[in-house]
Amino acid sequence: MQNVWIIAALTTGLVGSLHCVGMCGPLAMALPVGRLPRSQRGLAMGLYHLGRITAYSGLGLLVGTVGQGFLLAGLQRSVSITAGLFLLAWVLFQHGKLAGLTRTGGRSWVTKAMSRFLQSPTLQAFTGLGFLNGLLPCGFLYVALTGAITTGSAATGALYMALFGLGTVPALLLVRFVPTFFPVNLRRRFSVLMPVITIALAFLLLVRGFYPSTVIDHTGHEVPICHTK
C-alpha cells in the first residue's frame, strides 16, 4: 500500500505544480536571481527548491508521526475515512470559511522573514526563502498533508511530502526561466484542477478506509488480507 501513496504523492505534486504556477508563480518570478553572479544562479535556484522540499518533508514527518500514533491505536481506517471526508468538505466549502485558510491567515511572520532574505540575496538566503515558502499556507499543501497523515508512518509521511515537493519543481522552474510557457491567463485556469485532484485523493482515502487491503495486528503492523473462495 505504501507504493500507492508514493505514486499518489508524486502525482499530486506534478499536477499540483500547475496550481502552484498560479499561486506561487509570482514569487518564483520575484526571486532576485539576477543580483547574484551568473555562476551562482543555478545553484541558488537549486537551494531554493531544496529548502522548499526540506520544509515539506519536515511537515510530513510531523503529520506522519501523528498518523503512526493513530495506526498503533488501531484507528487507521477511521483516520482514512475522516481524511477523505475532510477533503470532500474542503472542495465543497473552499469558497466559504475554509477558503480563508489558504489566503492570509498565518502568513504574516513568514512573509516578514522572507522579505528580509529578499533584501540581501545570498545562497543562504535562497535556501531560507525556499524553506519559508514551504511553510506558507496553501490549499494544495493541506491536501498533501492530509494524504501524508494517512500513511501511518513518520518516514513515509516525510517521503510523501518530499515527493509532493519534488513534483512541483518542474513547473516552477519553467515559469521562472521560460515565463512565456505559462501566460498569466493560463496560470489562472490551472486553479480548476485543484478540486479534481482533491476529489480523486478523497476517493482513494475513502476506499482505503471502507475496503482495506490489510488488517492491523497487535503490534500496529499491517498484515495483508488473503482473499479465498
Beta strands, then each sheet from edge to edge (+ up, - down):
strand 1: 214-216
strand 2: 222-224
sheet 1: 1+ 2-
end
